[in-house]
Amino acid sequence: MRTLRSSRLFSTETTASADGARTGLTASYARLVRRGARCAAVVASWARIILVRMTQPGVRVGFDSFIGPGCTIRCAPHGTMVIRRTVLIRDVYLEAADGAVLTLDTDVLGPHCMVVARERVVIGAGCLLAEMSVVRDQDHVVAPDIPSIAMLFSATPVTLGSNVWLGAKATVLRGVTIGDNAVVGAGAVVTADVAAGARVGGVPAVPLRTSRSGAAADVRPDDRSPDATAAVLPAQRSAARADFTSPAR
């Protein structure tokens, strides 16, 4: 009986040890795969940056930025586009017309965002544009004596201050200035200036009941995990932006 109990105990310990070894091996393999995927994402971004710099002389972008798959960057021969320490997650569309200036500084643009400049668009440091956000500094010219196919535009500069947050599908129209630390709700259409620290929403966007500076609970979600951004952006911003460049997304 004692021998049988010892045999069972030894068998249980052996099984537990084997399961623990397999779990540790699986975790190590998963970490290795994630690390390889991050490296592949960064290398692919570098290749896209090189291609943009070779084919679009008006674009100034360095390897401190990240350009995800499916992004489209168009800069006219006499346009200027400056991209500094910015993450373009995927399928982002950027355009600068002749004589226009488009500046992105330490920003994150979510999937399917669109930023178009025909005169000047400046997006300040730390801005977050959620998926399908649109920023345009021009409208179509509409008049009875002007046919639609004429494709004429009227442009007025757009400026977003630092740390501005645009919710999903938000639209910023021409002539708008959004102050620092402002928040634009999902689906809003901004047609007038937004004060610093304000929260706006609706169509057209109007101020909401509280300001960002006075709302203790108004903190960006932080369900984040380290990712490709850690190898692209400076350390002080990588923790706050890591989830948006996940190669797995």
C-alpha angles and dihedrals in degrees: 000000000000090000091051092051091049090050092051092047092050091048091051093049091048092051092048091049091050092048090049091050092049091048091050091048092049092049091049091049091049091051090049091050092049091049091050091049091051091050091049091050092051093047091049090050091051090052090052091048091052090049092050092048092049097047103033113048093182093063119090110194130149135201089261086079129074123223113192129205121292096021119147120207118183123177120174117230092261097035128100128218123180119191115181125178091333132149118218101188101197141311092018118158120212124176135176118184126211109300093007127124124213118184127186117180121186095328139144120224116193127218117305096006117156127206118177126180125191094162113002137332120178120184111190131223120294098016120153120205112190123214119307094007115155129207117182131166095199143064130199113259108243121190137139092248095046117079118223092237090063087081095205119171137202113208134195124173121264123207129188115191125218123301095011117161121208114193123223115299093004115154127208115196132204123297094022124137117193116197128227119290094010122149124213115199124235114280094011122146110214112206100156137043118286120215122235112276093011126136117217136177143162137055105317095018116249131179116278126219100273138036122235094239092058099046112089092189094052098104127136114254113267106197089132137144130193112274147152093309089071088070094043111039130050116274096253091061102033095079092053096048106032099108095059096065099048109145088212092065 
